[in-house]
Amino acid sequence: MKKIFIVSILLSALLLNAEIAHHGFIRTYIGTLTQQEGKYSVLQNTFDWRLDYSRGAVKLFANPVFGYDAINDELNILLRQAYLDIYFDDFDLRIGKQQIIWGKADGVFITDIISPRDLSEFLLPDFEEIRIGINAFKLDYYLGNSTFEAVWIPVFQPAVQPDENSIWAPQMPDFPLPLNYDNSSLEVENKLSNSEFAFKYSYLGSALDFELMAAYLWDDYPAMHSYMQPDTTLLIKPEHHRLPMTGASFSKSIGGAIMRGEGAYYLGKKFAAEDLTENGIKDKDYLHYLLGYDHNWFGVNVSFQFIQEYILDHEDDLQNDEFSSMMTFMATEDFLRETLRLELFSYLGINNEDALLRPKIVYDLADGFEVQLGANLFFGEKGNFGQYEPNDMLYLKLRYDF
């Protein structure tokens, strides 16, 4: 009730000012599981509202989202973003709840890790809905074709994991012993020394644009420390740890095609291991990188990406492979004077021979009114995508933008 009251007061105050500009969309989203006799997996109605107010060098933006989940009969109210922009001659300052987007990748997160993720519906929602707004101070300083960006995040915000009863809850490895959980170390205390910091340099040129970045963050996902107990049970104690990162990305036009690259080097990530002498955790640096290619082939826009994770100084008892590889492919084409769009986006997991195919048809039925038919098809027996093979889904989205 407190959340509803606060948002209602905010919206009322905004609406009393006739200078407020507003837009957004209304969407109905229905999904059925094809392998479970058409059982509904999604029954959602969403009202996404964006409100802008500007006066001189100051701009206010708020993005409240009202969502009704008909399956659970729940009304959810979210303030996705709410921030203040202040513009100066050579720099801008953004203060408040905001999404921060880095990198060049499509459909994957490599250096785009400043805003944590809401994975309660896996990777199926739009990425704008997967990213969680964070309370932060962001400064952008402009010098010619260069931009210097500094971010201070005073309070850590972890990723949102699927509920244990959700169809998107990840498969857990088999343990030969009974498990107990202790969440006493899961919270990161809100204090100045636990702040997160991130820095990025960007250059935008006619032939090449690139980014260099560094960040001192917390890992959005807790490490699962394991302790053998005297009663032969295994105690699991999740805990968040610091995860420093450096990275870079680039894109370049070559002969009508776009070549993209992105890489991040993470220092001292906690990986799960079978050896319990170190509490089931080992610290390893790892590299996460991508190479991408975009072009138009005979009127069809195509995109290929190769993504790989490499754990340095790998040991055999780690649960993660030394190299984890994946590819993505996307193809889109417009018809009927760009009122009809066919699209296919696919993930292919190389290590586990699994995949996710996401075909869809989008038709602009009228000005601002869009109909979307699509499917999410999982293949394989294990891995990021194969574990969800029973969750093949057909869906319909009706959306009106205003």
C-alpha positions as a Python dict, from the first residue, in 0.01 Angstrom:
ca = {
    (1, 'M'): (0, 0, 0),
    (2, 'K'): (287, 236, 75),
    (3, 'K'): (424, 190, -277),
    (4, 'I'): (81, 255, -432),
    (5, 'F'): (38, 569, -220),
    (6, 'I'): (379, 710, -313),
    (7, 'V'): (330, 649, -686),
    (8, 'S'): (-22, 796, -675),
    (9, 'I'): (106, 1114, -510),
    (10, 'L'): (385, 1138, -767),
    (11, 'L'): (152, 1099, -1063),
    (12, 'S'): (-103, 1341, -922),
    (13, 'A'): (163, 1606, -876),
    (14, 'L'): (286, 1556, -1230),
    (15, 'L'): (-59, 1567, -1387),
    (16, 'L'): (-143, 1897, -1216),
    (17, 'N'): (127, 2059, -1427),
    (18, 'A'): (8, 2109, -1785),
    (19, 'E'): (367, 2140, -1907),
    (20, 'I'): (431, 1771, -1848),
    (21, 'A'): (488, 1579, -2173),
    (22, 'H'): (393, 1214, -2157),
    (23, 'H'): (399, 903, -2375),
    (24, 'G'): (424, 529, -2329),
    (25, 'F'): (236, 215, -2422),
    (26, 'I'): (-41, -22, -2318),
    (27, 'R'): (21, -392, -2381),
    (28, 'T'): (-160, -722, -2344),
    (29, 'Y'): (68, -1026, -2340),
    (30, 'I'): (-59, -1386, -2356),
    (31, 'G'): (169, -1691, -2364),
    (32, 'T'): (89, -2063, -2367),
    (33, 'L'): (314, -2366, -2313),
    (34, 'T'): (290, -2593, -2617),
    (35, 'Q'): (406, -2907, -2433),
    (36, 'Q'): (162, -2864, -2144),
    (37, 'E'): (-172, -2866, -2325),
    (38, 'G'): (-167, -2493, -2382),
    (39, 'K'): (-128, -2403, -2015),
    (40, 'Y'): (-90, -2027, -1975),
    (41, 'S'): (262, -1919, -1887),
    (42, 'V'): (190, -1545, -1921),
    (43, 'L'): (-129, -1341, -1883),
    (44, 'Q'): (-18, -981, -1838),
    (45, 'N'): (-157, -634, -1893),
    (46, 'T'): (96, -350, -1876),
    (47, 'F'): (63, 27, -1869),
    (48, 'D'): (408, 180, -1919),
    (49, 'W'): (402, 556, -1872),
    (50, 'R'): (692, 798, -1945),
    (51, 'L'): (663, 1155, -1817),
    (52, 'D'): (900, 1444, -1900),
    (53, 'Y'): (921, 1790, -1758),
    (54, 'S'): (1183, 2045, -1865),
    (55, 'R'): (1263, 2393, -1749),
    (56, 'G'): (1580, 2565, -1866),
    (57, 'A'): (1880, 2342, -1805),
    (58, 'V'): (1686, 2097, -1588),
    (59, 'K'): (1482, 1795, -1697),
    (60, 'L'): (1276, 1553, -1489),
    (61, 'F'): (1186, 1203, -1611),
    (62, 'A'): (967, 941, -1447),
    (63, 'N'): (869, 597, -1578),
    (64, 'P'): (604, 429, -1360),
    (65, 'V'): (485, 88, -1482),
    (66, 'F'): (157, -72, -1380),
    (67, 'G'): (133, -444, -1446),
    (68, 'Y'): (-152, -685, -1382),
    (69, 'D'): (-67, -1055, -1363),
    (70, 'A'): (-393, -1240, -1427),
    (71, 'I'): (-246, -1583, -1348),
    (72, 'N'): (-167, -1482, -989),
    (73, 'D'): (-426, -1201, -969),
    (74, 'E'): (-158, -950, -870),
    (75, 'L'): (-123, -580, -942),
    (76, 'N'): (242, -479, -955),
    (77, 'I'): (355, -116, -953),
    (78, 'L'): (713, -39, -1047),
    (79, 'L'): (899, 288, -1078),
    (80, 'R'): (1145, 173, -1345),
    (81, 'Q'): (1327, 507, -1371),
    (82, 'A'): (1294, 845, -1200),
    (83, 'Y'): (1581, 1088, -1240),
    (84, 'L'): (1687, 1450, -1271),
    (85, 'D'): (1909, 1572, -1558),
    (86, 'I'): (2107, 1896, -1523),
    (87, 'Y'): (2278, 2028, -1838),
    (88, 'F'): (2589, 2245, -1836),
    (89, 'D'): (2808, 2373, -2121),
    (90, 'D'): (3052, 2079, -2124),
    (91, 'F'): (2894, 1817, -1903),
    (92, 'D'): (2564, 1665, -1790),
    (93, 'L'): (2466, 1529, -1451),
    (94, 'R'): (2198, 1264, -1398),
    (95, 'I'): (2078, 1191, -1044),
    (96, 'G'): (1826, 927, -942),
    (97, 'K'): (1695, 587, -1040),
    (98, 'Q'): (1823, 509, -1389),
    (99, 'Q'): (1926, 238, -1634),
    (100, 'I'): (2288, 257, -1750),
    (101, 'I'): (2366, 80, -2079),
    (102, 'W'): (2719, -4, -2193),
    (103, 'G'): (2865, -204, -2481),
    (104, 'K'): (2781, -316, -2835),
    (105, 'A'): (2631, -663, -2784),
    (106, 'D'): (2279, -769, -2891),
    (107, 'G'): (2091, -1009, -2665),
    (108, 'V'): (2381, -1074, -2426),
    (109, 'F'): (2548, -890, -2138),
    (110, 'I'): (2926, -850, -2143),
    (111, 'T'): (3026, -499, -2034),
    (112, 'D'): (2659, -405, -1994),
    (113, 'I'): (2661, -498, -1625),
    (114, 'I'): (2615, -167, -1443),
    (115, 'S'): (2237, -211, -1422),
    (116, 'P'): (2153, -553, -1272),
    (117, 'R'): (1908, -789, -1440),
    (118, 'D'): (1561, -912, -1360),
    (119, 'L'): (1569, -1276, -1475),
    (120, 'S'): (1232, -1375, -1330),
    (121, 'E'): (1123, -1453, -1690),
    (122, 'F'): (1467, -1562, -1811),
    (123, 'L'): (1580, -1359, -2118),
    (124, 'L'): (1236, -1335, -2278),
    (125, 'P'): (1125, -977, -2195),
    (126, 'D'): (1266, -677, -2379),
    (127, 'F'): (1607, -583, -2242),
    (128, 'E'): (1467, -249, -2127),
    (129, 'E'): (1244, -453, -1895),
    (130, 'I'): (1521, -692, -1791),
    (131, 'R'): (1752, -411, -1677),
    (132, 'I'): (1680, -288, -1325),
    (133, 'G'): (1698, 82, -1255),
    (134, 'I'): (1960, 173, -995),
    (135, 'N'): (1999, 477, -773),
    (136, 'A'): (2311, 644, -907),
    (137, 'F'): (2493, 966, -987),
    (138, 'K'): (2619, 979, -1348),
    (139, 'L'): (2843, 1251, -1490),
    (140, 'D'): (2913, 1283, -1864),
    (141, 'Y'): (3187, 1524, -1972),
    (142, 'Y'): (3216, 1607, -2346),
    (143, 'L'): (3539, 1697, -2524),
    (144, 'G'): (3513, 1701, -2903),
    (145, 'N'): (3434, 1348, -3021),
    (146, 'S'): (3517, 1208, -2678),
    (147, 'T'): (3295, 1150, -2376),
    (148, 'F'): (3413, 1075, -2022),
    (149, 'E'): (3155, 906, -1801),
    (150, 'A'): (3175, 852, -1425),
    (151, 'V'): (2914, 662, -1221),
    (152, 'W'): (2872, 640, -845),
    (153, 'I'): (2624, 386, -710),
    (154, 'P'): (2588, 442, -334),
    (155, 'V'): (2367, 136, -264),
    (156, 'F'): (2417, -212, -413),
    (157, 'Q'): (2122, -362, -603),
    (158, 'P'): (2148, -739, -675),
    (159, 'A'): (1997, -920, -970),
    (160, 'V'): (1647, -1064, -938),
    (161, 'Q'): (1635, -1443, -966),
    (162, 'P'): (1329, -1651, -1061),
    (163, 'D'): (1116, -1778, -777),
    (164, 'E'): (1200, -2137, -683),
    (165, 'N'): (850, -2245, -800),
    (166, 'S'): (877, -2062, -1132),
    (167, 'I'): (912, -2248, -1461),
    (168, 'W'): (1223, -2032, -1512),
    (169, 'A'): (1398, -2146, -1194),
    (170, 'P'): (1737, -2284, -1312),
    (171, 'Q'): (1820, -2650, -1271),
    (172, 'M'): (2021, -2721, -959),
    (173, 'P'): (2308, -2971, -966),
    (174, 'D'): (2252, -3305, -793),
    (175, 'F'): (2391, -3317, -439),
    (176, 'P'): (2445, -3652, -265),
    (177, 'L'): (2379, -3487, 74),
    (178, 'P'): (2081, -3304, 226),
    (179, 'L'): (2112, -2924, 197),
    (180, 'N'): (2052, -2646, 445),
    (181, 'Y'): (2068, -2274, 364),
    (182, 'D'): (2196, -1983, 570),
    (183, 'N'): (2117, -1642, 415),
    (184, 'S'): (2267, -1438, 700),
    (185, 'S'): (2556, -1314, 479),
    (186, 'L'): (2349, -1240, 170),
    (187, 'E'): (2283, -871, 238),
    (188, 'V'): (2542, -607, 148),
    (189, 'E'): (2534, -339, 416),
    (190, 'N'): (2432, 8, 298),
    (191, 'K'): (2736, 221, 374),
    (192, 'L'): (2975, 444, 184),
    (193, 'S'): (3257, 187, 172),
    (194, 'N'): (3024, -54, -10),
    (195, 'S'): (2956, 191, -294),
    (196, 'E'): (3015, 90, -655),
    (197, 'F'): (3212, 299, -905),
    (198, 'A'): (3238, 283, -1284),
    (199, 'F'): (3423, 484, -1548),
    (200, 'K'): (3402, 487, -1926),
    (201, 'Y'): (3576, 670, -2208),
    (202, 'S'): (3396, 681, -2545),
    (203, 'Y'): (3516, 802, -2882),
    (204, 'L'): (3278, 847, -3176),
    (205, 'G'): (3450, 890, -3512),
    (206, 'S'): (3353, 864, -3876),
    (207, 'A'): (3553, 543, -3928),
    (208, 'L'): (3558, 390, -3580),
    (209, 'D'): (3395, 427, -3244),
    (210, 'F'): (3514, 258, -2928),
    (211, 'E'): (3479, 250, -2552),
    (212, 'L'): (3720, 182, -2266),
    (213, 'M'): (3578, 110, -1924),
    (214, 'A'): (3663, 6, -1571),
    (215, 'A'): (3442, -65, -1273),
    (216, 'Y'): (3465, -159, -907),
    (217, 'L'): (3138, -344, -850),
    (218, 'W'): (2971, -616, -650),
    (219, 'D'): (2886, -941, -826),
    (220, 'D'): (2511, -927, -889),
    (221, 'Y'): (2490, -1303, -826),
    (222, 'P'): (2595, -1450, -491),
    (223, 'A'): (2862, -1718, -460),
    (224, 'M'): (2729, -2037, -297),
    (225, 'H'): (2975, -2120, -19),
    (226, 'S'): (2948, -2484, 96),
    (227, 'Y'): (3029, -2616, 444),
    (228, 'M'): (3018, -2979, 557),
    (229, 'Q'): (2829, -3013, 886),
    (230, 'P'): (2886, -3268, 1166),
    (231, 'D'): (2543, -3421, 1094),
    (232, 'T'): (2662, -3494, 732),
    (233, 'T'): (2442, -3224, 582),
    (234, 'L'): (2581, -2957, 349),
    (235, 'L'): (2531, -2597, 456),
    (236, 'I'): (2495, -2351, 164),
    (237, 'K'): (2575, -1992, 252),
    (238, 'P'): (2522, -1743, -37),
    (239, 'E'): (2729, -1427, -26),
    (240, 'H'): (2796, -1137, -264),
    (241, 'H'): (3157, -1044, -335),
    (242, 'R'): (3340, -761, -504),
    (243, 'L'): (3402, -812, -877),
    (244, 'P'): (3637, -555, -1037),
    (245, 'M'): (3616, -533, -1416),
    (246, 'T'): (3798, -370, -1706),
    (247, 'G'): (3668, -377, -2062),
    (248, 'A'): (3651, -233, -2409),
    (249, 'S'): (3424, -234, -2712),
    (250, 'F'): (3436, -109, -3070),
    (251, 'S'): (3237, -94, -3391),
    (252, 'K'): (3360, -17, -3741),
    (253, 'S'): (3200, 5, -4084),
    (254, 'I'): (3374, -206, -4350),
    (255, 'G'): (3233, -228, -4702),
    (256, 'G'): (2875, -173, -4594),
    (257, 'A'): (2903, -418, -4304),
    (258, 'I'): (2946, -336, -3935),
    (259, 'M'): (3210, -521, -3736),
    (260, 'R'): (3163, -516, -3359),
    (261, 'G'): (3372, -635, -3071),
    (262, 'E'): (3340, -626, -2695),
    (263, 'G'): (3536, -777, -2409),
    (264, 'A'): (3545, -768, -2030),
    (265, 'Y'): (3813, -896, -1795),
    (266, 'Y'): (3686, -983, -1446),
    (267, 'L'): (3924, -1016, -1153),
    (268, 'G'): (3875, -1276, -882),
    (269, 'K'): (3526, -1407, -955),
    (270, 'K'): (3404, -1680, -717),
    (271, 'F'): (3343, -2004, -908),
    (272, 'A'): (3176, -2312, -757),
    (273, 'A'): (3409, -2609, -707),
    (274, 'E'): (3378, -2965, -582),
    (275, 'D'): (3666, -2918, -337),
    (276, 'L'): (3507, -2825, -3),
    (277, 'T'): (3842, -2745, 162),
    (278, 'E'): (3795, -2392, 20),
    (279, 'N'): (3422, -2385, 105),
    (280, 'G'): (3333, -2499, -245),
    (281, 'I'): (3461, -2173, -397),
    (282, 'K'): (3770, -2081, -596),
    (283, 'D'): (3878, -1734, -713),
    (284, 'K'): (3957, -1711, -1083),
    (285, 'D'): (4002, -1429, -1330),
    (286, 'Y'): (3795, -1475, -1642),
    (287, 'L'): (3750, -1317, -1981),
    (288, 'H'): (3413, -1263, -2152),
    (289, 'Y'): (3422, -1140, -2511),
    (290, 'L'): (3222, -1110, -2832),
    (291, 'L'): (3279, -1059, -3204),
    (292, 'G'): (2984, -948, -3416),
    (293, 'Y'): (2900, -890, -3782),
    (294, 'D'): (2599, -695, -3917),
    (295, 'H'): (2503, -657, -4282),
    (296, 'N'): (2213, -636, -4522),
    (297, 'W'): (2192, -935, -4755),
    (298, 'F'): (1948, -889, -5045),
    (299, 'G'): (1715, -675, -4835),
    (300, 'V'): (1745, -887, -4520),
    (301, 'N'): (1924, -742, -4218),
    (302, 'V'): (2142, -1014, -4065),
    (303, 'S'): (2359, -1024, -3756),
    (304, 'F'): (2602, -1288, -3627),
    (305, 'Q'): (2774, -1292, -3287),
    (306, 'F'): (3029, -1529, -3136),
    (307, 'I'): (3052, -1510, -2756),
    (308, 'Q'): (3297, -1691, -2531),
    (309, 'E'): (3390, -1705, -2163),
    (310, 'Y'): (3740, -1818, -2067),
    (311, 'I'): (3839, -1902, -1708),
    (312, 'L'): (4209, -1846, -1653),
    (313, 'D'): (4407, -2099, -1449),
    (314, 'H'): (4118, -2343, -1479),
    (315, 'E'): (4105, -2647, -1248),
    (316, 'D'): (3926, -2976, -1313),
    (317, 'D'): (3699, -2957, -1009),
    (318, 'L'): (3534, -2631, -1119),
    (319, 'Q'): (3170, -2671, -1218),
    (320, 'N'): (3219, -2430, -1512),
    (321, 'D'): (3405, -2532, -1827),
    (322, 'E'): (3733, -2362, -1908),
    (323, 'F'): (3579, -2231, -2232),
    (324, 'S'): (3206, -2166, -2266),
    (325, 'S'): (3103, -2069, -2619),
    (326, 'M'): (2780, -1945, -2773),
    (327, 'M'): (2662, -1795, -3101),
    (328, 'T'): (2365, -1576, -3187),
    (329, 'F'): (2196, -1511, -3520),
    (330, 'M'): (1936, -1251, -3610),
    (331, 'A'): (1753, -1184, -3937),
    (332, 'T'): (1483, -923, -4000),
    (333, 'E'): (1298, -810, -4311),
    (334, 'D'): (1017, -558, -4367),
    (335, 'F'): (722, -597, -4602),
    (336, 'L'): (409, -405, -4704),
    (337, 'R'): (570, -63, -4687),
    (338, 'E'): (733, -146, -4354),
    (339, 'T'): (405, -233, -4182),
    (340, 'L'): (494, -604, -4155),
    (341, 'R'): (821, -729, -4005),
    (342, 'L'): (951, -1085, -3985),
    (343, 'E'): (1226, -1150, -3732),
    (344, 'L'): (1426, -1445, -3606),
    (345, 'F'): (1667, -1425, -3314),
    (346, 'S'): (1845, -1740, -3200),
    (347, 'Y'): (2096, -1846, -2936),
    (348, 'L'): (2314, -2154, -2990),
    (349, 'G'): (2504, -2297, -2693),
    (350, 'I'): (2807, -2478, -2832),
    (351, 'N'): (2926, -2658, -2517),
    (352, 'N'): (2591, -2820, -2435),
    (353, 'E'): (2446, -2832, -2788),
    (354, 'D'): (2137, -2642, -2680),
    (355, 'A'): (1952, -2352, -2836),
    (356, 'L'): (1673, -2096, -2810),
    (357, 'L'): (1490, -1987, -3128),
    (358, 'R'): (1270, -1678, -3115),
    (359, 'P'): (1074, -1622, -3440),
    (360, 'K'): (811, -1350, -3450),
    (361, 'I'): (582, -1155, -3683),
    (362, 'V'): (503, -790, -3610),
    (363, 'Y'): (222, -609, -3792),
    (364, 'D'): (135, -240, -3759),
    (365, 'L'): (-242, -269, -3771),
    (366, 'A'): (-305, 104, -3728),
    (367, 'D'): (-118, 416, -3623),
    (368, 'G'): (49, 323, -3296),
    (369, 'F'): (-125, -16, -3272),
    (370, 'E'): (94, -324, -3315),
    (371, 'V'): (15, -696, -3318),
    (372, 'Q'): (295, -943, -3249),
    (373, 'L'): (287, -1322, -3284),
    (374, 'G'): (589, -1520, -3177),
    (375, 'A'): (739, -1830, -3024),
    (376, 'N'): (1015, -1923, -2782),
    (377, 'L'): (1149, -2267, -2873),
    (378, 'F'): (1407, -2441, -2655),
    (379, 'F'): (1628, -2728, -2771),
    (380, 'G'): (1865, -2957, -2581),
    (381, 'E'): (1875, -3142, -2253),
    (382, 'K'): (2098, -2919, -2039),
    (383, 'G'): (2276, -2585, -2046),
    (384, 'N'): (2141, -2230, -2034),
    (385, 'F'): (1867, -2310, -2286),
    (386, 'G'): (1829, -2687, -2288),
    (387, 'Q'): (1721, -2690, -1923),
    (388, 'Y'): (1403, -2509, -2030),
    (389, 'E'): (1311, -2749, -2310),
    (390, 'P'): (963, -2818, -2153),
    (391, 'N'): (889, -2441, -2167),
    (392, 'D'): (831, -2404, -2544),
    (393, 'M'): (589, -2117, -2574),
    (394, 'L'): (364, -1943, -2827),
    (395, 'Y'): (263, -1587, -2749),
    (396, 'L'): (52, -1295, -2864),
    (397, 'K'): (125, -930, -2782),
    (398, 'L'): (-114, -642, -2853),
    (399, 'R'): (49, -304, -2800),
    (400, 'Y'): (-67, 54, -2840),
    (401, 'D'): (191, 334, -2824),
    (402, 'F'): (70, 684, -2740),
}
